[in-house]
Amino acid sequence: MGRMVVKVTIVFENHAGYRKGLIGYHGFSALVESNGYKVLVDTGTDGKVLLNNMHELGIDANDIDVLFITHGHYDHTGGLKEFLKERSEPIEVYAHPGIFDERIALKPRKRDIGIPFQRKELEELGARFNLSPEPLEFLPGFISSGEIKRVTWDRAVGYFPDGRKDPVRDDMALIVEGSKGLVVISGCGHSGIINIARHAMELRGSKIAALIGGFHLRGAKKELLDDVVTNMKELGVNALYPGHCTGIEEFSYLWSKLDNVEGIYVGKEIKI
């Protein structure tokens, strides 16, 4: 079977695109199409915003084959309930077993930052959870990264209710095999964007054609940003599409140092 073209449509992102009717909102979701399959990665923060953008972009919830959740934070899972209600059939959901962990942030105030729903209520609405920390090809050419090896720095945030720091072990990436190499979708990049890129390349023995999504660099020191620049060059990543939690100043820094960086916004289509 020949490798296919991979099409990624940004459905939920901090910034709206250049079209009337689309809504920008803190969070992330992307539709990935390849090999005749449609996989929705994450569901953003708010179901109404997600469905609005899907309708505006002509994406039918019933046409989605599989849901892939990158990790269990609210800004990637908040649209789950409305998405499931919009469908007429159950759907397979691939994620890490840690997505239902209770997790909190302490700044600027103590608050829950995990999935805002119970597993049972989502299952009653048709979610069929396939939870594994191991790499898995769940559709032809679509691979869950599994837990990502943290060789260099990561960008874990938050705490468990007992006060332990949350390593966000459930942070996984979607890896899609395309005609020009791997297309890697990072939800937030809590594992560290360098670790994610290395892990994907080692797992599939192939170069990365595009790295898309949240790089979690907001507030990062210059040394960290320079490390990203150096490593992306060394690893030969062909194109970078940082968004969501990357940070505006941090995105600008990458854009000024590399010639293969492009921004993302709701409605943007990337074809690899």
C-alpha positions in Angstrom: 0.0 0.0 0.0 1.5 3.3 -1.0 1.9 6.2 1.4 -0.9 8.7 1.2 -1.3 12.5 1.3 -2.1 13.7 4.8 -4.6 16.6 5.2 -4.8 18.3 8.5 -7.6 20.9 9.2 -7.4 23.0 12.4 -10.8 22.9 14.0 -10.1 24.4 17.5 -7.3 26.8 18.2 -6.6 29.9 20.2 -6.8 32.1 17.1 -9.6 32.1 14.6 -8.9 32.1 10.9 -9.6 34.6 8.2 -13.2 33.5 7.6 -16.5 34.7 9.0 -18.2 32.4 11.4 -15.1 30.6 12.9 -14.4 31.1 16.6 -10.9 31.2 18.2 -10.9 29.9 21.8 -8.1 28.6 24.1 -7.8 24.9 23.3 -6.9 22.5 20.4 -8.5 20.1 18.0 -7.5 19.0 14.5 -9.1 16.8 11.9 -6.5 14.4 10.2 -7.5 12.7 6.9 -5.4 10.1 5.2 -5.8 6.6 3.7 -9.6 7.2 3.5 -9.9 7.7 7.2 -10.8 10.7 9.3 -9.4 11.0 12.8 -10.3 13.9 15.2 -7.5 14.8 17.5 -8.7 16.3 20.8 -12.0 18.3 21.2 -10.9 21.7 22.4 -12.3 23.3 25.6 -15.9 24.0 24.8 -18.4 21.8 22.9 -20.4 24.6 21.4 -17.3 26.2 19.9 -16.1 22.9 18.6 -19.4 22.1 16.9 -19.7 25.7 15.6 -16.4 25.4 13.9 -17.1 21.8 12.6 -20.3 23.0 11.0 -18.7 26.1 9.5 -15.9 23.9 8.1 -18.4 21.3 6.7 -17.2 18.5 9.1 -19.9 16.0 10.0 -19.4 14.4 13.5 -20.8 11.2 12.0 -18.0 11.0 9.4 -15.3 10.8 12.0 -13.8 7.2 12.2 -11.8 7.6 15.4 -11.2 10.1 18.2 -7.6 10.4 19.5 -7.0 12.3 22.8 -3.5 13.6 23.3 -3.8 14.0 27.1 -6.4 14.6 29.8 -6.4 18.4 30.2 -9.7 20.3 30.0 -8.6 22.4 26.9 -8.2 19.2 24.9 -11.2 17.2 26.2 -13.9 19.9 27.1 -15.8 19.3 23.8 -16.1 15.6 24.2 -19.6 15.5 25.6 -21.2 17.7 22.9 -19.2 15.9 20.2 -20.5 12.5 21.3 -24.1 13.9 21.6 -23.8 15.1 18.0 -23.1 11.6 16.7 -25.6 8.9 16.0 -23.2 6.0 16.5 -20.6 5.1 19.1 -16.9 5.9 18.4 -13.6 4.3 19.3 -11.5 6.7 21.4 -7.7 6.1 21.7 -5.7 7.6 24.6 -3.5 6.9 27.5 -4.9 5.3 30.7 -3.9 8.4 32.7 -6.4 10.7 30.9 -8.9 10.4 33.8 -6.4 11.2 36.5 -7.7 14.0 38.8 -5.3 17.0 38.3 -5.2 20.6 39.5 -3.4 23.9 39.0 -2.5 26.0 42.0 -1.8 29.3 40.1 -3.4 31.8 39.8 -5.9 29.9 42.0 -6.5 26.3 42.8 -8.7 24.8 40.1 -9.4 21.5 38.3 -7.6 21.1 35.0 -8.5 17.5 34.1 -11.3 16.1 31.9 -14.5 17.8 33.0 -16.5 14.6 32.7 -16.8 11.2 34.2 -15.7 8.2 32.2 -19.1 6.6 32.7 -21.1 9.5 31.3 -18.9 9.6 28.2 -19.3 5.9 27.7 -23.1 6.2 28.0 -22.9 8.7 25.1 -21.0 6.2 22.9 -17.3 6.6 23.7 -15.5 3.3 23.5 -12.2 3.9 25.3 -9.1 2.1 24.2 -6.5 3.2 26.7 -2.9 2.1 26.4 0.6 3.6 27.3 2.1 1.5 24.4 2.6 2.6 20.8 -0.2 1.3 18.6 -1.2 1.5 15.0 -5.0 1.7 15.4 -5.8 2.4 11.7 -3.6 1.9 8.7 -1.0 4.7 8.8 -2.3 6.1 12.1 -0.1 5.5 15.1 -0.5 6.4 18.7 3.0 7.3 20.0 2.4 5.7 23.4 4.2 7.2 26.3 7.0 9.5 25.1 10.6 8.9 26.3 11.8 12.0 28.1 15.5 12.2 27.2 15.8 15.9 27.4 13.6 18.6 29.2 9.9 18.3 29.3 7.1 20.9 29.9 4.9 19.1 32.5 2.5 21.3 34.4 0.0 21.0 37.3 -0.4 18.8 40.4 -2.3 15.8 41.6 -4.7 16.5 44.5 -2.3 15.0 47.0 0.3 17.7 46.2 2.6 15.7 43.9 3.7 17.3 40.7 1.9 15.9 37.7 4.5 14.6 35.1 1.6 14.4 32.5 2.7 10.9 31.5 -0.5 10.6 29.5 0.9 13.2 27.0 1.0 11.3 23.6 1.2 12.4 20.0 -0.6 11.1 16.9 1.9 9.9 14.2 0.6 9.7 10.6 2.6 8.1 7.8 2.4 10.2 4.7 3.9 10.2 1.2 6.7 12.7 2.3 7.4 11.3 5.8 5.7 11.5 9.2 3.1 14.0 10.2 3.1 14.4 13.9 0.3 16.1 15.9 1.3 17.3 19.3 -1.6 18.4 21.5 0.4 20.4 24.1 3.9 19.1 24.0 4.1 18.4 27.7 6.6 15.6 27.0 8.9 18.2 25.4 8.7 18.9 21.7 12.2 17.6 21.1 11.4 14.4 22.9 8.2 14.0 20.8 10.0 14.5 17.5 12.8 12.1 18.4 10.4 9.5 19.7 8.3 9.6 16.5 11.3 9.2 14.3 12.7 6.3 16.3 9.4 4.6 16.5 8.8 4.6 12.7 12.3 4.9 11.4 11.4 7.9 9.2 11.9 11.6 8.9 9.2 14.1 10.0 7.5 16.0 7.2 5.4 18.2 9.6 5.2 18.8 13.3 1.8 20.4 14.1 0.1 21.6 17.3 1.0 22.8 20.8 4.7 23.1 21.6 4.2 24.4 25.2 6.9 27.0 25.0 5.0 29.9 26.5 7.2 31.5 29.1 10.2 29.4 28.1 13.7 30.8 28.5 15.8 31.7 25.5 18.1 28.7 26.1 15.1 26.4 25.7 14.0 28.1 22.5 17.5 27.9 21.1 17.6 24.2 22.0 14.4 23.7 20.0 15.8 25.6 17.0 19.1 23.6 17.1 17.3 20.2 17.4 14.7 20.8 14.8 17.5 21.6 12.3 19.6 18.6 13.4 16.6 16.2 13.2 15.7 17.5 9.8 12.1 18.3 10.6 10.8 19.6 7.3 8.0 22.0 8.5 6.8 23.3 11.9 3.3 24.5 12.6 3.3 25.6 16.2 0.1 26.8 17.9 -2.1 26.7 21.0 0.3 26.8 24.0 3.4 27.7 22.0 3.1 31.4 23.0 3.0 34.3 20.6 6.5 35.7 21.5 7.9 32.2 21.4 6.3 31.4 18.1 7.8 34.7 16.7 11.3 33.7 18.0 11.1 30.3 16.2 9.8 32.0 13.1 12.7 34.4 13.1 15.3 31.7 13.5 13.9 29.0 11.2 12.7 29.2 7.6 10.1 26.4 7.9 7.7 27.8 10.6 4.1 28.6 9.8 1.3 29.7 12.2 -2.0 27.8 12.6 -5.5 29.1 13.1 -9.1 27.7 13.0 -9.8 26.7 9.4 -6.2 26.4 8.3 -5.7 23.4 6.0 -2.3 21.7 5.8 -1.6 19.1 3.1 1.5 17.1 3.2 
